[in-house]
Amino acid sequence: MADTTVTTAKPRAAGARKKRRFSRWHLLLMPLSLLFMLPLVQMLLTSFTANGEINRFPPRFLPTSLHISGYVRLFQDAPVARWMLNSLIVSGVAIVSHVVLCSLGGYAYARLSFRGRGVAFMALLATIMIPTQMLMIPTYFMFSKLGLINTLGSAFVPFLASAFGVFLMRQFFLSLPKELEEAGRLDGLSTLGVLVRIVLPLARPALATLAVFTLLNSWNDLLWPLISIDDPNKFTIQLGLINFQGAHHVDWQELMACNVVATAPLILAFLFAQRQFVATMSMSGLKG
């Protein structure tokens, strides 16, 4: 009798899990997701379409034939590989510094007790509301005094840390049980040792999410590199994209090919970290 009960209960539980995975919301979200993917699909198709066919009226969504000439001209006419390397350097430095500095700041605001912690945290959050454009002129003069203008350093120094990153890590640290850290201190670990050996290994989803946000901000930033960098060899990929837009003529196939090359790393990074991204959003919202 006992064996019969077990063998009949498992299929029911599996069926219940399958029912929970699909809901009526999916019927609404799936068409919306296709709608949001439409510009990406159009960009990809245009990069493989001949210029004569792109400018034809009425326009066609699907090309009659696929061409890679846009990608060939892209790497022949411009130092795209150099621009991609510059963007990787700028984003890599920004991600590493964000992970280190924002983790330290977030843990201090979440776990350490010091006078004025609440006021300091509110002041930190208030800086999020300051428009970036207001800071560009004083930042330019400061970087000019430091000799950073027209260097890669001018592109990544503003992204070394952010108030949002500290806030995100603080919210995630608050969701972790304090008992784990107290057990570490009983074993003789210092505060920094508890952070490095116990807290940060548990905070991998939050760190992955912070890395994705930092990558998006630093990779897609155009305005500040446009102000601070003049040398074409120091261009980031977003800054280099401007060169493909002329005043009287635009090579749409080449421009869309460059957009595909510039967007591909962001899509790969999000696909790699999407599970950690969802986990962080759910856990960091448990406590305010």
C-alpha positions in Angstrom: 0.0 0.0 0.0 2.8 2.4 0.9 4.6 1.8 -2.5 1.3 2.5 -4.4 0.9 5.8 -2.6 4.4 7.0 -3.4 4.2 6.1 -7.1 0.9 8.0 -7.6 1.9 11.1 -5.6 5.0 11.9 -7.7 3.3 12.4 -11.0 0.7 14.7 -9.3 3.5 16.8 -7.8 5.3 17.0 -11.1 2.1 18.1 -12.8 1.5 20.8 -10.2 5.0 22.2 -10.8 4.4 22.2 -14.6 1.1 24.1 -14.0 2.9 26.7 -11.9 5.5 27.3 -14.6 2.9 28.6 -17.1 0.2 31.1 -16.2 -2.1 33.5 -18.0 0.5 36.2 -17.7 2.6 34.4 -20.2 -0.1 34.8 -22.8 0.3 38.6 -22.4 4.0 38.7 -21.9 5.0 36.5 -24.8 3.6 38.8 -27.5 5.0 41.9 -25.7 8.5 40.2 -25.6 8.2 39.7 -29.4 7.3 43.4 -29.8 10.4 44.5 -27.9 12.6 42.2 -29.9 11.3 43.6 -33.2 13.9 46.5 -33.3 16.7 44.0 -32.7 15.5 41.7 -35.4 15.1 44.7 -37.8 18.7 45.8 -37.0 20.1 42.4 -37.6 18.2 41.9 -40.9 19.2 45.4 -42.2 22.9 44.6 -41.5 22.6 41.8 -44.0 20.5 43.7 -46.6 22.1 45.5 -49.6 21.9 49.3 -49.5 19.8 49.5 -52.7 17.2 47.2 -51.2 17.2 49.1 -47.8 16.3 52.4 -49.6 13.6 50.9 -51.8 10.0 52.1 -51.4 7.8 50.5 -50.2 10.2 48.9 -47.6 10.3 45.2 -47.0 10.8 43.5 -43.7 12.6 40.4 -45.0 15.5 40.9 -47.5 15.4 39.1 -50.8 19.1 38.0 -50.3 21.6 38.2 -47.4 24.9 40.1 -47.8 27.9 40.3 -45.5 29.4 43.3 -47.3 28.4 45.6 -44.5 30.5 43.7 -42.0 33.4 43.6 -44.4 33.3 47.3 -45.1 32.9 47.9 -41.3 36.2 46.4 -40.4 38.0 47.8 -43.5 36.9 51.4 -43.2 37.2 52.0 -39.4 39.3 50.7 -36.4 36.3 48.9 -35.0 38.4 46.3 -33.3 40.3 49.1 -31.5 37.1 50.7 -30.4 35.8 47.4 -29.1 39.0 46.9 -27.1 38.7 50.4 -25.7 35.1 49.7 -24.6 36.1 46.4 -23.1 38.9 48.1 -21.1 36.6 50.9 -19.9 33.8 48.5 -19.0 36.2 45.9 -17.4 37.8 48.5 -15.1 34.4 49.9 -14.2 32.9 46.5 -13.3 35.9 45.5 -11.1 35.9 48.8 -9.2 32.1 48.7 -8.9 32.1 45.2 -7.4 34.9 46.1 -4.9 33.9 49.6 -3.8 30.1 49.1 -3.8 30.4 45.8 -1.9 32.5 47.6 0.8 30.1 50.5 0.9 26.9 48.4 0.9 28.2 46.2 3.7 29.1 49.2 5.8 25.6 50.7 5.5 23.9 47.3 6.0 25.9 45.8 9.0 28.3 48.3 10.6 27.1 50.6 13.3 28.5 54.2 13.3 27.2 57.6 14.2 25.3 59.3 11.4 24.8 56.1 9.3 21.2 56.9 8.4 21.9 60.5 7.5 24.9 59.5 5.4 22.9 56.9 3.6 20.1 59.3 2.8 22.6 61.8 1.5 24.1 59.1 -0.7 20.7 58.3 -2.1 20.0 62.0 -2.8 22.9 62.1 -5.2 21.0 59.7 -7.4 18.5 62.5 -8.2 21.2 64.9 -9.4 21.2 64.9 -13.3 24.5 63.7 -14.8 24.5 66.6 -17.2 24.9 69.1 -14.2 28.1 67.4 -13.2 29.8 67.3 -16.6 31.3 70.9 -16.7 32.9 70.7 -13.2 34.0 67.1 -14.0 35.6 68.3 -17.2 37.6 71.0 -15.5 38.7 68.6 -12.7 39.8 66.0 -15.2 41.6 68.7 -17.3 43.6 69.7 -14.2 44.5 66.1 -13.6 45.5 65.6 -17.2 42.9 62.9 -17.9 41.2 64.5 -20.8 41.5 62.6 -24.1 42.6 59.4 -22.3 40.8 56.2 -21.6 40.9 57.1 -17.9 38.5 59.9 -18.5 36.0 57.3 -19.8 36.1 54.9 -16.9 36.9 57.1 -13.8 33.3 58.4 -13.5 32.1 54.8 -13.4 34.4 53.5 -10.6 31.5 53.5 -8.1 27.9 54.7 -7.9 25.3 55.4 -5.3 22.9 53.0 -7.0 25.5 50.2 -6.7 26.0 50.8 -3.0 22.2 50.8 -2.5 21.8 47.6 -4.5 24.4 45.7 -2.5 23.1 47.1 0.9 19.6 45.8 0.1 21.0 42.4 -0.8 23.2 42.2 2.4 20.1 43.0 4.5 18.4 39.9 3.1 21.2 37.6 4.4 20.8 36.1 7.9 23.0 37.6 10.5 23.6 34.2 12.1 26.1 33.3 9.4 28.2 36.4 10.1 28.1 35.8 13.9 29.3 32.3 13.4 32.2 33.6 11.4 33.1 36.0 14.1 33.0 33.2 16.7 35.6 31.4 14.5 37.9 34.4 14.8 37.2 36.2 11.5 37.5 40.0 11.3 34.8 42.2 9.8 36.7 42.1 6.4 37.2 38.4 6.7 33.5 37.8 7.3 32.7 40.0 4.2 35.2 38.2 1.9 34.9 34.6 3.1 31.2 34.4 4.1 29.1 37.3 2.7 30.5 37.8 -0.8 30.3 34.1 -1.8 26.6 34.3 -0.9 26.2 37.5 -2.8 27.1 36.2 -6.2 23.7 37.0 -7.7 23.9 40.6 -6.5 27.5 40.9 -7.8 26.5 39.5 -11.2 23.5 42.0 -11.4 25.7 44.9 -10.4 28.2 43.8 -13.1 25.5 43.8 -15.7 24.2 47.2 -14.7 27.7 48.7 -14.7 28.4 47.1 -18.1 25.2 48.6 -19.6 26.0 52.1 -18.2 29.7 52.2 -19.2 29.3 50.5 -22.5 26.3 52.6 -23.7 27.6 55.9 -22.4 28.0 58.4 -25.3 27.7 61.9 -24.0 30.7 61.9 -21.6 33.2 60.2 -24.0 32.0 62.7 -26.7 33.0 65.6 -24.5 36.2 64.1 -23.0 37.8 62.2 -26.0 39.0 63.6 -29.3 41.5 61.0 -30.4 39.9 58.4 -32.8 42.3 55.8 -31.4 40.8 56.4 -27.9 37.1 56.2 -29.1 34.8 53.7 -27.5 32.5 51.7 -29.8 29.5 54.0 -29.0 31.6 57.0 -29.9 32.8 55.4 -33.1 29.2 54.7 -34.2 28.8 58.5 -34.8 31.3 58.3 -37.7 29.0 56.2 -39.7 26.3 58.9 -39.8 27.2 61.5 -42.4 25.4 64.9 -42.9 24.2 64.0 -46.4 24.5 60.2 -46.7 24.2 57.3 -44.3 25.4 53.8 -45.1 22.6 52.0 -43.3 24.0 48.5 -43.9 27.4 49.4 -42.4 25.8 51.4 -39.6 23.5 48.5 -38.6 26.4 46.1 -38.8 28.3 48.2 -36.3 25.2 48.3 -34.1 25.1 44.5 -34.1 28.7 44.3 -33.2 28.3 46.9 -30.4 25.1 45.2 -29.0 26.3 41.6 -29.1 28.4 41.7 -25.9 25.5 43.2 -23.9 23.1 40.5 -25.0 25.6 37.8 -24.2 26.3 39.3 -20.7 22.6 39.5 -19.9 21.9 35.9 -21.1 24.8 34.7 -18.9 23.6 36.5 -15.8 19.8 36.5 -16.2 19.2 34.0 -13.4 21.3 35.9 -11.0 19.6 39.1 -12.1 16.1 37.8 -11.3 17.3 36.4 -8.0 18.8 39.7 -6.9 15.7 41.7 -7.8 13.5 39.3 -5.7 15.8 39.2 -2.7 16.9 42.8 -2.6 13.3 43.9 -2.5 12.5 42.0 0.7 13.8 44.7 3.0 13.9 48.5 2.7 
